[in-house]
Amino acid sequence: MAQTEAKPPTVLNHGDLPYPKGTLVEDTETGCTGELQGVIEERVKGTGKLFSQTAYMRPKGGGLEWEAPLDRIRPADAKNG
């Protein structure tokens, strides 16, 4: 059985928003759109190296919040390419 590398200890913090809170954004993988609510960054404890960034969105008008990797998020009206 192959050994897998253990995840380093990390800490969570609020990250900078790439767009103003409430901006209508789209998850480019799923096509879901919602209003950007926040970003959580996961950083390696001790070094501060960025490990992951997660965006949190809520449907326009309210509803259940969901998450997606920040690199999949773009303004909903942005054109492809």
WOQUIZI-V465545 format. One record per residue. BURIAL is 1 if it has 9 or more other C-alpha atoms within 8 Angstrom, else 0. Layout:
burial
BURIAL
BURIAL
//
This chain:
burial
0
0
0
0
0
0
0
0
0
1
0
0
0
0
1
0
0
0
0
0
1
0
1
1
1
1
1
1
0
0
0
0
1
1
1
1
1
1
1
1
1
1
1
1
1
0
0
0
0
1
1
0
1
1
1
1
1
1
1
0
0
0
0
0
0
0
0
1
1
1
0
1
1
1
1
0
0
0
0
0
0
//
